C-alpha cells in the first residue's frame, strides 16, 4: 500500500477575527500535490 505524503504548507496566517467576533480563524495555503496544479486553501477556526 502506498503512503500518502503530507501536503506542503506554503503560508499560514495569524489568528484573525472579523467584526469583533469572539471566534478567531486562520488561513493556510498548501502547495499542489504531485501531478496537480491546484493549490489548497484552508480556513479554520482556532477554537479559542
Biopython code that builds the backbone (N, CA, C, O; Angstrom):
import numpy as np
from Bio.PDB.StructureBuilder import StructureBuilder

atoms = [
    (1, "UNK", "N", (0.845, -1.179, 0.000)),
    (1, "UNK", "CA", (0.000, 0.000, 0.000)),
    (1, "UNK", "C", (0.890, 1.242, 0.000)),
    (1, "UNK", "O", (1.830, 1.335, 0.790)),
    (2, "UNK", "N", (0.601, 2.177, -0.869)),
    (2, "UNK", "CA", (1.372, 3.415, -0.947)),
    (2, "UNK", "C", (0.919, 4.369, 0.151)),
    (2, "UNK", "O", (-0.271, 4.490, 0.441)),
    (3, "UNK", "N", (1.886, 5.038, 0.750)),
    (3, "UNK", "CA", (1.534, 6.015, 1.785)),
    (3, "UNK", "C", (1.344, 7.372, 1.141)),
    (3, "UNK", "O", (2.037, 7.723, 0.186)),
    (4, "UNK", "N", (0.424, 8.113, 1.654)),
    (4, "UNK", "CA", (0.124, 9.443, 1.132)),
    (4, "UNK", "C", (1.032, 10.453, 1.830)),
    (4, "UNK", "O", (1.111, 10.478, 3.058)),
    (5, "UNK", "N", (1.715, 11.283, 1.045)),
    (5, "UNK", "CA", (2.603, 12.276, 1.645)),
    (5, "UNK", "C", (1.776, 13.443, 2.180)),
    (5, "UNK", "O", (0.679, 13.728, 1.698)),
    (6, "UNK", "N", (2.328, 14.099, 3.177)),
    (6, "UNK", "CA", (1.650, 15.245, 3.765)),
    (6, "UNK", "C", (1.723, 16.419, 2.795)),
    (6, "UNK", "O", (2.747, 16.595, 2.136)),
    (7, "UNK", "N", (0.676, 17.223, 2.688)),
    (7, "UNK", "CA", (0.722, 18.398, 1.818)),
    (7, "UNK", "C", (1.737, 19.408, 2.351)),
    (7, "UNK", "O", (1.914, 19.541, 3.562)),
    (8, "UNK", "N", (2.395, 20.112, 1.443)),
    (8, "UNK", "CA", (3.408, 21.086, 1.842)),
    (8, "UNK", "C", (2.744, 22.424, 2.152)),
    (8, "UNK", "O", (2.090, 23.023, 1.298)),
    (9, "UNK", "N", (2.923, 22.875, 3.374)),
    (9, "UNK", "CA", (2.361, 24.149, 3.823)),
    (9, "UNK", "C", (3.216, 25.286, 3.286)),
    (9, "UNK", "O", (4.407, 25.366, 3.586)),
    (10, "UNK", "N", (2.613, 26.165, 2.495)),
    (10, "UNK", "CA", (3.337, 27.297, 1.910)),
    (10, "UNK", "C", (3.234, 28.551, 2.755)),
    (10, "UNK", "O", (4.218, 29.275, 2.909)),
    (11, "UNK", "N", (2.055, 28.821, 3.308)),
    (11, "UNK", "CA", (1.853, 30.040, 4.093)),
    (11, "UNK", "C", (0.781, 29.800, 5.141)),
    (11, "UNK", "O", (-0.168, 29.046, 4.925)),
    (12, "UNK", "N", (0.953, 30.458, 6.281)),
    (12, "UNK", "CA", (-0.040, 30.357, 7.351)),
    (12, "UNK", "C", (-0.209, 31.735, 7.965)),
    (12, "UNK", "O", (0.765, 32.377, 8.358)),
    (13, "UNK", "N", (-1.447, 32.179, 8.042)),
    (13, "UNK", "CA", (-1.727, 33.485, 8.620)),
    (13, "UNK", "C", (-1.880, 33.414, 10.129)),
    (13, "UNK", "O", (-2.049, 32.337, 10.701)),
    (14, "UNK", "N", (-1.819, 34.564, 10.759)),
    (14, "UNK", "CA", (-2.036, 34.616, 12.202)),
    (14, "UNK", "C", (-3.532, 34.586, 12.485)),
    (14, "UNK", "O", (-4.325, 34.949, 11.615)),
    (15, "UNK", "N", (-3.935, 34.164, 13.675)),
    (15, "UNK", "CA", (-5.365, 34.133, 14.003)),
    (15, "UNK", "C", (-5.986, 35.522, 13.876)),
    (15, "UNK", "O", (-5.429, 36.505, 14.366)),
    (16, "UNK", "N", (-7.126, 35.597, 13.226)),
    (16, "UNK", "CA", (-7.803, 36.868, 12.991)),
    (16, "UNK", "C", (-9.269, 36.757, 13.385)),
    (16, "UNK", "O", (-9.842, 35.668, 13.414)),
    (17, "UNK", "N", (-9.863, 37.909, 13.686)),
    (17, "UNK", "CA", (-11.297, 37.967, 13.947)),
    (17, "UNK", "C", (-11.900, 39.004, 13.013)),
    (17, "UNK", "O", (-11.219, 39.939, 12.590)),
    (18, "UNK", "N", (-13.167, 38.840, 12.694)),
    (18, "UNK", "CA", (-13.853, 39.800, 11.837)),
    (18, "UNK", "C", (-15.014, 40.419, 12.611)),
    (18, "UNK", "O", (-15.737, 39.725, 13.326)),
    (19, "UNK", "N", (-15.178, 41.702, 12.463)),
    (19, "UNK", "CA", (-16.283, 42.441, 13.091)),
    (19, "UNK", "C", (-16.360, 42.238, 14.593)),
    (19, "UNK", "O", (-17.449, 42.248, 15.166)),
    (20, "UNK", "N", (-15.223, 42.054, 15.232)),
    (20, "UNK", "CA", (-15.207, 41.913, 16.684)),
    (20, "UNK", "C", (-15.776, 40.604, 17.197)),
    (20, "UNK", "O", (-16.135, 40.508, 18.371)),
    (21, "UNK", "N", (-15.864, 39.592, 16.342)),
    (21, "UNK", "CA", (-16.408, 38.314, 16.792)),
    (21, "UNK", "C", (-15.442, 37.654, 17.769)),
    (21, "UNK", "O", (-14.246, 37.947, 17.768)),
    (22, "UNK", "N", (-15.963, 36.772, 18.590)),
    (22, "UNK", "CA", (-15.152, 36.125, 19.616)),
    (22, "UNK", "C", (-14.404, 34.910, 19.075)),
    (22, "UNK", "O", (-13.513, 34.388, 19.744)),
    (23, "UNK", "N", (-14.756, 34.449, 17.865)),
    (23, "UNK", "CA", (-14.135, 33.233, 17.336)),
    (23, "UNK", "C", (-13.072, 33.566, 16.300)),
    (23, "UNK", "O", (-13.409, 33.950, 15.180)),
    (24, "UNK", "N", (-11.792, 33.427, 16.648)),
    (24, "UNK", "CA", (-10.736, 33.696, 15.679)),
    (24, "UNK", "C", (-10.632, 32.576, 14.643)),
    (24, "UNK", "O", (-11.040, 31.442, 14.897)),
    (25, "UNK", "N", (-10.088, 32.905, 13.490)),
    (25, "UNK", "CA", (-9.882, 31.926, 12.429)),
    (25, "UNK", "C", (-8.510, 32.169, 11.820)),
    (25, "UNK", "O", (-7.907, 33.224, 12.018)),
    (26, "UNK", "N", (-8.021, 31.174, 11.072)),
    (26, "UNK", "CA", (-6.695, 31.228, 10.479)),
    (26, "UNK", "C", (-6.752, 30.625, 9.080)),
    (26, "UNK", "O", (-7.473, 29.653, 8.850)),
    (27, "UNK", "N", (-6.003, 31.190, 8.154)),
    (27, "UNK", "CA", (-5.946, 30.679, 6.791)),
    (27, "UNK", "C", (-4.618, 29.994, 6.537)),
    (27, "UNK", "O", (-3.578, 30.436, 7.026)),
    (28, "UNK", "N", (-4.655, 28.908, 5.766)),
    (28, "UNK", "CA", (-3.442, 28.188, 5.391)),
    (28, "UNK", "C", (-3.467, 27.902, 3.898)),
    (28, "UNK", "O", (-4.522, 27.605, 3.336)),
    (29, "UNK", "N", (-2.305, 27.991, 3.253)),
    (29, "UNK", "CA", (-2.190, 27.718, 1.825)),
    (29, "UNK", "C", (-1.236, 26.555, 1.627)),
    (29, "UNK", "O", (-0.099, 26.590, 2.097)),
    (30, "UNK", "N", (-1.702, 25.515, 0.923)),
    (30, "UNK", "CA", (-0.909, 24.318, 0.667)),
    (30, "UNK", "C", (-0.544, 24.228, -0.799)),
    (30, "UNK", "O", (-1.317, 24.636, -1.665)),
    (31, "UNK", "N", (0.642, 23.688, -1.078)),
    (31, "UNK", "CA", (1.135, 23.517, -2.447)),
    (31, "UNK", "C", (0.346, 22.414, -3.149)),
    (31, "UNK", "O", (-0.252, 21.561, -2.493)),
    (32, "UNK", "N", (0.346, 22.433, -4.489)),
    (32, "UNK", "CA", (-0.331, 21.361, -5.236)),
    (32, "UNK", "C", (0.357, 20.020, -4.988)),
    (32, "UNK", "O", (1.568, 19.968, -4.773)),
    (33, "UNK", "N", (-0.414, 18.946, -5.019)),
    (33, "UNK", "CA", (0.160, 17.617, -4.876)),
    (33, "UNK", "C", (0.827, 17.218, -6.189)),
    (33, "UNK", "O", (0.667, 17.899, -7.203)),
    (34, "UNK", "N", (1.558, 16.137, -6.172)),
    (34, "UNK", "CA", (2.266, 15.673, -7.367)),
    (34, "UNK", "C", (1.265, 15.395, -8.484)),
    (34, "UNK", "O", (0.241, 14.748, -8.264)),
    (35, "UNK", "N", (1.563, 15.882, -9.666)),
    (35, "UNK", "CA", (0.700, 15.664, -10.812)),
    (35, "UNK", "C", (-0.517, 16.574, -10.858)),
    (35, "UNK", "O", (-1.429, 16.338, -11.649)),
    (36, "UNK", "N", (-0.550, 17.600, -10.034)),
    (36, "UNK", "CA", (-1.682, 18.515, -9.993)),
    (36, "UNK", "C", (-1.171, 19.946, -10.056)),
    (36, "UNK", "O", (0.004, 20.200, -9.791)),
    (37, "UNK", "N", (-2.039, 20.873, -10.404)),
    (37, "UNK", "CA", (-1.650, 22.284, -10.391)),
    (37, "UNK", "C", (-2.627, 23.113, -9.552)),
    (37, "UNK", "O", (-2.705, 24.332, -9.704)),
    (38, "UNK", "N", (-3.365, 22.444, -8.672)),
    (38, "UNK", "CA", (-4.355, 23.136, -7.840)),
    (38, "UNK", "C", (-3.834, 23.317, -6.418)),
    (38, "UNK", "O", (-3.466, 22.358, -5.738)),
    (39, "UNK", "N", (-3.817, 24.572, -5.995)),
    (39, "UNK", "CA", (-3.438, 24.892, -4.623)),
    (39, "UNK", "C", (-4.641, 24.645, -3.727)),
    (39, "UNK", "O", (-5.778, 24.635, -4.199)),
    (40, "UNK", "N", (-4.395, 24.447, -2.436)),
    (40, "UNK", "CA", (-5.486, 24.222, -1.491)),
    (40, "UNK", "C", (-5.413, 25.290, -0.416)),
    (40, "UNK", "O", (-4.357, 25.514, 0.175)),
    (41, "UNK", "N", (-6.526, 25.943, -0.167)),
    (41, "UNK", "CA", (-6.637, 26.969, 0.855)),
    (41, "UNK", "C", (-7.593, 26.465, 1.930)),
    (41, "UNK", "O", (-8.706, 26.037, 1.624)),
    (42, "UNK", "N", (-7.162, 26.515, 3.182)),
    (42, "UNK", "CA", (-7.978, 26.036, 4.291)),
    (42, "UNK", "C", (-8.220, 27.187, 5.264)),
    (42, "UNK", "O", (-7.273, 27.798, 5.758)),
    (43, "UNK", "N", (-9.476, 27.478, 5.533)),
    (43, "UNK", "CA", (-9.861, 28.469, 6.535)),
    (43, "UNK", "C", (-10.428, 27.708, 7.714)),
    (43, "UNK", "O", (-11.388, 26.953, 7.562)),
    (44, "UNK", "N", (-9.848, 27.896, 8.882)),
    (44, "UNK", "CA", (-10.238, 27.077, 10.024)),
    (44, "UNK", "C", (-10.301, 27.923, 11.287)),
    (44, "UNK", "O", (-9.456, 28.789, 11.512)),
    (45, "UNK", "N", (-11.309, 27.661, 12.104)),
    (45, "UNK", "CA", (-11.405, 28.308, 13.410)),
    (45, "UNK", "C", (-10.333, 27.776, 14.329)),
    (45, "UNK", "O", (-10.004, 26.591, 14.291)),
    (46, "UNK", "N", (-9.783, 28.653, 15.161)),
    (46, "UNK", "CA", (-8.693, 28.233, 16.046)),
    (46, "UNK", "C", (-9.209, 27.652, 17.358)),
    (46, "UNK", "O", (-8.416, 27.149, 18.153)),
    (47, "UNK", "N", (-10.499, 27.706, 17.602)),
    (47, "UNK", "CA", (-11.090, 27.046, 18.764)),
    (47, "UNK", "C", (-10.885, 27.724, 20.084)),
    (47, "UNK", "O", (-10.983, 27.075, 21.125)),
    (48, "UNK", "N", (-10.606, 28.997, 20.083)),
    (48, "UNK", "CA", (-10.445, 29.686, 21.367)),
    (48, "UNK", "C", (-11.761, 29.968, 21.997)),
    (48, "UNK", "O", (-11.814, 30.544, 23.084)),
]
sb = StructureBuilder()
sb.init_structure("model")
sb.init_model(0)
sb.init_chain("A")
sb.init_seg("    ")
for serial, (resi, resn, name, xyz) in enumerate(atoms, 1):
    if name == "N":
        sb.init_residue(resn, " ", resi, " ")
    sb.init_atom(name, np.array(xyz, "f"), 0.0, 1.0, " ", f" {name:<3s}", serial, name[0])
structure = sb.get_structure()
